[in-house]
């Protein structure tokens, strides 16, 4: 990704985030996910298993939204 990535959505867990990434990848949209910042520091350095923020390139944000909408997400 050439520009700073922007949030697309928040998945409830890592599995859901990977499903979303797969849909986006199939549509040619690069993405990644990371833990949300809720409760920062609460895990003492360990990655939480909770919500994951899915990010995309800002130039592909609208296309990514359409992909999720078409998938019913």
Buried (B, 14 or more C-beta within 10 A) or exposed (E): BEEEBBEBBBBEEBEBBBEBBEBBEEBEBBBBBEBBEEEEEEEEEEEBEBBBBBBBBEEBBEBBBEBBEEEEB
